[in-house]
Amino acid sequence: MVHLSAQRPCIHCKGAHSEENCPLYQKALSLYKVQKSISSTEFSGSSPAPFIGRFGYPHVNVGLLAPPELGEHVSDYDDPRGWAAKETKIPEVVGFRSSLVNSRSQLDIKEKSSLLELAQEVALASKPVDLDFELVKVPNFNLQLDGTMAPMGPTAQLKQVELASNPHIPTRVERVFGDTDLKAAQGMIDLFEHGIDENHLSKMLSTATLGVGANRKLVPTRWAITATDDTIAKKIIDDVRDFSLRHEYAAYFDGFMGNYYLVLVFPEIWGYELFESYMPSMKEDGTVHFATDNEPFEGRKDYAENTAGGYYTARLAVAERLRKLKRQASSLVLRFVTQEYTVPLGVWVTREACRKSMASKPRFFASKEELLSFARSFVKERFNYDVDQILKVSRMLREQRQPTLRSFF
């Protein structure tokens, strides 16, 4: 069973962790440091990312995220893949993000301005860009949390901002930005296949640097993140559909920051189904809470309303692994969110957690029955959860067809 270690409750939030592992404490500490660093309306900082708001669309807030400090190490403040690779803890990510001041001003989504040009340079650059800020007034010191995006720290109305260093923009990124005849999806896929990660691509999409020239416009960061995951995954899934089927049934399991993924893989044509459950999720009558979305071989045309951005991140992770194996399969993905996940940090957590699962050593089974039997016992032992209540409503399991001998060749 998943549980927190027994120790004295944290004095700040009463959680079962030490003070240094408390996200609320790290938030307060980071905001205090920022507040001490910004005693006036002017400061210099390295910006690792822009931020495009969604409220008031098509008139949106265009912000530049930057701590009141300079240096390439600021790239750690906006690095989902790096956080996952280093097994960064929740309080540390909260500390990074609490330090980012969102200096912003409002623009129309197709408006050209010097602020837009600076936001584009920050989005295109491979390293944080040094900027000099002048604000209307001292920032409002708080932490903004969101289930889709990584958190941000203080916000402030921007009066003026100037470039203090030349941004480093990769040649291929510069080329795609300059090609105003290239569709956004094609540009994103080309860059992804050449090592530009989805975090960088979502920043580019949000700041109108991709697509046919006349169609380029600002895209709220929240929307750009999911659009990027969706676009990249669709291309990878197209490749996966052309592969022969996997020969075996398999299960993958791992997690990150209290988000665990058990991925059940079947020797079937492409199909994908996600169930998300929050622990503990048992009702008094023994039933369980969950959200679910799915897609058949042909894909889906509408937005995954129930599981939202998490649907697209996990689908990307699964598709990446199948393409690497050069095999086609259907996948039933079970996400378990435990009390370890103390603060919502954005869907990047689910992307990296599912990637960790798909990178784990799989367990193989001779039949569907053996695979499902394993899932029942594993989930019961690990989470004290009756997974049969999910399995019996799984659309994928109901509609599966037995593979033919010919499909393996």
C-alpha positions in Angstrom: 0.0 0.0 0.0 1.1 3.6 -0.7 1.3 5.6 2.5 3.3 8.5 4.0 6.0 7.7 6.5 5.1 8.0 10.1 6.6 11.1 11.7 5.7 14.3 13.5 3.3 16.4 11.3 4.9 19.5 9.6 4.4 22.6 11.7 3.4 24.6 8.6 0.8 22.5 6.9 0.3 19.5 9.3 1.4 17.1 6.5 3.5 14.0 7.3 6.8 15.4 6.1 9.7 17.5 7.4 9.9 21.2 7.2 12.3 21.2 4.3 9.9 18.9 2.3 6.9 21.2 2.9 5.8 22.9 -0.3 4.0 25.7 1.7 7.2 26.5 3.6 9.2 26.5 0.4 6.7 28.8 -1.3 6.8 31.3 1.6 10.6 31.2 1.7 10.9 31.8 -2.0 8.3 34.6 -2.0 10.2 36.2 1.0 13.5 36.1 -1.0 11.8 37.6 -4.0 10.2 40.4 -2.0 13.6 41.3 -0.4 15.2 41.4 -3.9 12.5 43.6 -5.4 12.3 46.7 -3.2 11.5 49.0 -6.0 9.8 48.9 -9.4 13.0 48.0 -11.3 14.9 44.8 -11.4 17.0 42.7 -13.8 16.4 39.0 -14.3 16.9 36.1 -16.7 13.6 34.9 -18.3 13.3 31.2 -19.0 9.7 31.4 -20.3 6.9 33.7 -21.5 3.4 33.3 -20.2 0.2 34.0 -22.2 -3.0 34.2 -20.2 -6.4 33.1 -21.4 -8.8 35.4 -19.6 -10.3 38.2 -21.7 -9.4 36.3 -24.9 -8.8 37.6 -27.6 -7.3 40.3 -25.4 -4.8 38.5 -23.3 -2.0 39.1 -20.8 1.4 38.6 -22.2 4.0 38.1 -19.5 7.7 37.4 -19.1 8.5 35.1 -16.2 11.8 35.9 -14.5 13.3 35.7 -11.0 15.2 38.9 -9.8 18.5 37.3 -10.7 20.7 36.7 -13.7 22.4 33.5 -15.0 22.0 30.4 -17.1 21.1 28.4 -13.9 17.7 30.0 -14.1 16.9 27.4 -16.8 16.3 25.1 -13.8 13.2 27.2 -13.0 11.4 25.9 -16.2 12.7 22.5 -17.0 10.1 19.6 -16.7 12.3 17.0 -18.3 15.2 18.0 -16.1 13.1 17.9 -13.0 12.0 14.4 -13.8 15.5 13.2 -14.6 16.9 14.6 -11.4 13.9 13.3 -9.3 13.3 16.8 -8.1 11.0 17.0 -5.1 7.8 19.0 -5.0 9.0 21.7 -2.6 12.0 22.4 -4.8 9.8 22.9 -7.9 7.5 25.1 -5.8 10.6 27.1 -4.8 11.7 27.6 -8.4 8.3 28.6 -9.6 7.5 30.9 -6.6 10.6 32.9 -7.6 9.3 33.7 -11.1 7.8 37.2 -11.3 5.2 37.4 -14.1 5.7 40.9 -15.5 2.8 41.4 -17.9 0.9 43.7 -20.2 -2.3 43.1 -22.3 -2.2 42.6 -26.1 -4.6 41.4 -28.8 -3.8 37.9 -30.0 -2.7 39.3 -33.4 -1.2 42.6 -32.2 2.4 43.4 -33.1 4.5 45.1 -30.5 8.0 45.2 -28.9 6.6 43.2 -26.0 5.6 40.4 -28.4 9.0 40.4 -30.0 10.7 40.0 -26.6 8.3 37.2 -25.7 9.1 35.5 -28.9 12.8 35.8 -28.3 12.4 34.3 -24.9 10.3 31.4 -26.3 12.8 30.7 -29.2 15.9 30.8 -27.0 17.5 27.7 -25.7 18.8 29.5 -22.6 17.2 32.2 -20.3 17.3 35.7 -21.7 18.6 38.6 -19.6 16.1 41.4 -19.3 15.8 44.7 -17.5 12.3 45.3 -16.1 10.4 48.4 -15.0 7.1 47.8 -13.3 4.1 50.0 -12.7 4.3 49.0 -9.0 5.9 46.4 -6.7 4.6 42.9 -7.5 1.7 41.2 -5.7 3.4 38.4 -3.8 1.5 35.2 -4.1 1.7 31.8 -5.8 -0.7 30.9 -8.6 -1.5 27.2 -8.9 -3.0 25.5 -11.9 -3.7 21.8 -12.8 -2.4 22.3 -16.4 0.5 24.7 -16.1 3.5 24.9 -13.8 2.9 27.4 -10.9 4.0 31.0 -11.1 5.0 33.5 -8.4 4.3 37.2 -8.0 2.5 39.2 -10.8 3.1 42.8 -11.8 2.0 45.2 -14.4 4.8 45.9 -16.9 5.8 49.5 -17.7 8.9 48.8 -19.8 11.2 46.0 -20.5 14.5 45.9 -22.5 16.8 43.2 -23.7 20.0 43.0 -21.7 21.7 40.1 -23.6 21.5 38.5 -27.0 19.3 35.4 -26.9 20.8 32.1 -28.1 18.4 30.6 -30.6 19.2 27.2 -32.2 19.6 27.3 -36.0 16.8 24.9 -36.7 14.4 26.8 -34.5 15.4 30.0 -36.2 14.7 28.4 -39.6 11.2 27.2 -38.6 10.4 30.6 -37.1 11.4 32.2 -40.4 9.4 29.9 -42.6 6.0 31.6 -42.8 4.8 29.0 -45.3 5.2 26.1 -43.0 2.2 24.9 -41.0 2.5 24.9 -37.2 2.0 21.2 -36.9 4.7 20.4 -39.4 7.1 22.8 -37.8 6.5 21.4 -34.3 7.0 17.8 -35.5 10.2 18.7 -37.4 11.7 20.3 -34.3 10.6 17.6 -31.9 12.2 14.9 -34.1 15.4 17.0 -33.9 15.5 17.1 -30.1 13.5 20.2 -29.3 11.3 19.1 -26.3 7.6 19.7 -25.9 8.1 22.5 -23.2 10.1 24.6 -25.7 7.6 23.9 -28.5 4.6 24.9 -26.3 6.3 28.2 -25.6 6.9 28.8 -29.3 3.3 27.9 -30.2 1.9 30.3 -27.5 4.0 33.3 -28.7 2.9 33.1 -32.4 6.3 31.8 -33.8 4.9 28.8 -35.6 2.6 28.4 -38.6 1.7 30.2 -41.8 2.4 33.9 -41.4 -1.1 35.2 -41.8 -2.4 32.6 -39.3 0.1 33.3 -36.5 -1.4 34.5 -33.3 -0.9 34.3 -29.5 -2.2 31.1 -27.9 -2.8 31.0 -24.2 -0.1 28.9 -22.5 -2.7 26.5 -21.0 -4.0 25.7 -24.4 -0.6 25.5 -26.1 0.6 22.9 -23.7 -2.2 20.4 -24.6 -2.1 21.3 -28.3 1.6 20.5 -28.4 1.2 17.1 -26.7 -1.7 16.3 -29.0 0.1 17.3 -32.2 3.3 15.4 -31.5 1.4 12.3 -30.3 -0.8 12.1 -33.4 2.3 12.0 -35.6 3.9 9.3 -33.5 0.6 7.3 -33.5 0.5 7.5 -37.3 3.9 5.7 -37.3 2.8 3.2 -34.7 -0.3 2.2 -36.7 2.1 1.0 -39.5 4.0 -1.4 -37.2 3.2 -5.1 -36.7 1.6 -6.1 -33.4 3.5 -6.8 -30.2 3.8 -10.5 -29.6 3.1 -10.4 -25.9 0.9 -9.0 -23.1 2.9 -6.6 -20.8 2.6 -4.4 -17.8 4.7 -1.3 -17.0 4.7 0.5 -13.7 6.4 3.5 -12.2 5.6 7.1 -11.1 6.8 10.5 -10.1 5.7 13.0 -7.4 2.9 10.8 -6.2 1.5 10.1 -9.6 1.7 6.4 -10.5 0.9 4.7 -13.8 0.2 1.1 -14.4 0.1 0.6 -18.2 -1.4 -2.7 -19.5 -0.4 -3.4 -23.1 -2.3 -5.8 -25.4 -1.2 -7.3 -28.7 -4.0 -5.4 -30.5 -4.2 -2.7 -33.1 -3.7 0.8 -31.7 -6.2 1.9 -29.0 -5.8 3.9 -25.9 -7.8 4.3 -22.7 -7.0 6.2 -19.6 -8.5 5.9 -16.1 -7.6 8.4 -13.4 -8.2 7.7 -9.7 -7.4 9.8 -6.6 -6.3 7.9 -3.5 -8.1 7.3 -1.2 -11.2 7.1 -3.4 -13.4 4.6 -1.9 -17.0 5.7 -1.1 -18.8 4.3 1.9 -20.5 1.7 -0.3 -17.1 0.4 -1.6 -17.4 2.0 -5.1 -14.5 4.1 -6.4 -14.1 7.5 -7.9 -12.5 7.7 -11.4 -12.4 9.7 -14.6 -11.9 8.1 -18.0 -11.5 8.9 -21.7 -10.5 6.6 -24.6 -9.9 6.4 -28.3 -10.1 3.6 -30.9 -7.7 2.9 -33.8 -8.9 5.9 -35.8 -8.3 8.3 -32.9 -10.8 10.8 -31.4 -12.1 14.1 -32.8 -13.3 15.8 -29.7 -11.5 17.0 -26.6 -11.0 14.5 -23.7 -13.2 16.4 -21.3 -13.0 14.0 -18.3 -9.3 13.6 -18.0 -8.3 16.8 -19.9 -4.6 17.5 -20.3 -3.5 14.3 -18.5 -5.1 12.3 -21.3 -2.7 13.8 -23.9 0.4 13.6 -21.8 0.0 9.9 -21.0 -0.9 9.1 -24.6 2.3 10.8 -25.8 4.4 8.8 -23.3 2.8 5.5 -24.4 3.1 6.3 -28.1 6.8 7.2 -27.8 7.6 3.9 -26.2 5.7 1.9 -28.8 7.5 3.7 -31.6 10.8 3.0 -30.0 9.9 -0.7 -29.9 8.6 -0.5 -33.5 5.5 -2.3 -32.4 1.7 -1.6 -32.5 -0.5 -2.3 -29.4 -3.5 -1.1 -27.5 -2.9 0.3 -24.0 -5.1 0.5 -20.9 -3.5 3.2 -18.7 -4.4 3.4 -15.0 -3.3 6.5 -13.1 -3.2 6.6 -9.3 -2.8 10.0 -7.6 -1.7 9.6 -4.0 -1.5 12.0 -1.1 2.2 12.4 -1.9 1.1 14.8 -4.6 0.6 17.7 -2.2 0.4 20.7 -4.7 -0.9 20.7 -8.3 2.2 21.5 -10.5 0.8 21.1 -14.0 0.3 18.3 -16.5 4.0 18.1 -17.2 4.0 15.9 -14.0 1.7 13.3 -15.6 3.8 13.4 -18.9 7.0 12.6 -17.0 5.4 10.1 -14.6 4.0 8.1 -17.5 7.3 8.3 -19.3 9.0 6.8 -16.3 6.4 4.0 -16.2 7.0 3.3 -19.9 10.7 3.3 -19.4 10.5 0.7 -16.6 11.3 -3.0 -17.1 8.0 -4.6 -18.2 6.5 -7.8 -16.9 5.3 -10.2 -19.7 2.3 -12.5 -19.7 1.1 -15.3 -21.9 -2.5 -14.2 -21.9 -5.0 -11.4 -21.3 -6.3 -13.3 -18.3 -2.9 -13.5 -16.7 -2.3 -9.8 -17.3 -5.6 -8.8 -15.7 -5.1 -11.1 -12.8 -1.7 -9.5 -12.2 -3.3 -6.0 -12.4 -5.9 -7.0 -9.8 -3.5 -8.3 -7.3 -0.8 -5.6 -7.9 -3.2 -2.7 -7.4 -4.8 -4.3 -4.4 -1.5 -4.8 -2.7 0.0 -1.4 -3.7 -3.0 0.9 -3.3 -5.6 -1.2 -1.4 -7.9 -0.6 -4.4 -10.4 -2.8 -6.1 -9.4 -2.3 -9.8 -12.1 -4.6 -11.0 -14.5 -1.7 -10.7 -12.5 0.0 -13.5 -11.8 -3.1 -15.5 -15.5 -4.0 -15.8 -16.4 -0.7 -17.4 -13.3 -0.5 -19.6 -14.5 0.1 -23.2 -11.2 -1.2 -24.6 -11.6 -4.5 -22.8 -15.1 -4.9 -24.0 -14.3 -4.3 -27.6 -11.0 -6.1 -27.9 -10.6 -8.7 -30.6 -8.2 -11.7 -30.4 -5.2 -11.2 -32.6 -4.8 -13.5 -35.6 -1.6 -15.4 -36.4 -1.1 -13.3 -39.5 -1.0 -10.1 -37.5 2.3 -11.1 -35.9 4.1 -11.2 -39.3 
